[in-house]
């Protein structure tokens, strides 16, 4: 199930943080819409996509976009019991703490803070 549309994917992969941040706001909105529709499967699909296609990507910008998007997803999920979603959110962030790029490690720390 593809949850992230091409325009949103392009923004998450962008090297400019402002474009990534704008994309994460849209992702937060997607999560809130899925919560309103009681569609947890869409949230799990989004988390899977963020984890596999972005947070663990070979591209630095995609990894950063994925980490920031995972943090935004977690923020949106604070309105409910987030516990069932944590196993899908935390591991890619923790893994990024040992990334070879310092900027990715910084955003991993930032994601855990949020």
Buried (B, 14 or more C-beta within 10 A) or exposed (E): EEBBEEEBBEBBBBEEBEBBBBBBEBBBEBBBEBBEEEEEEBBBBBBEBBBEBBBBBEEBBBBBBBBBBBBBBBBBBEEEEBEEBEEBBBEBBEBBEEBEEEEBBBBBEBBBEB
